[in-house]
Amino acid sequence: MHEMAIAEGILGIALDHARAHDSHRIERIHLLLGELSGVETEALSFAFASLVRGTIAETAALTWERLPLTGRCHDCGREQEIRPQDYLCPLCGGGIEIIHGREMRVDYIEME
């Protein structure tokens, strides 16, 4: 279950950020998760809930936004949302490079 390791990393980032800003409570951690990040959000929520007990993030909400898979054509430069199975540009037939959709990062942390 790699979501436990991900949750540990997220909590570590949030706690470090809180310490650096002399915060005594973390209220929300918001993530950006690409469509191809492979993160199972239900498992991540469960892992996070088990890790925050007894910390300043114990009551923190873990929220996320899913980012669509986006590609750029090597030939015409067009950027567009794509499906994982799309390899060719519908406009010119050129090859597509994935430019967004694999991300997994902390977007912001709300603290008190």
Summary of the structure (lengths in Angstrom):
residues: 112
radius of gyration: 17.7
end to end distance: 31.3
largest distance: 55.9
contacts: 311
relative contact order: 0.27
helix: 27%
strand: 34%
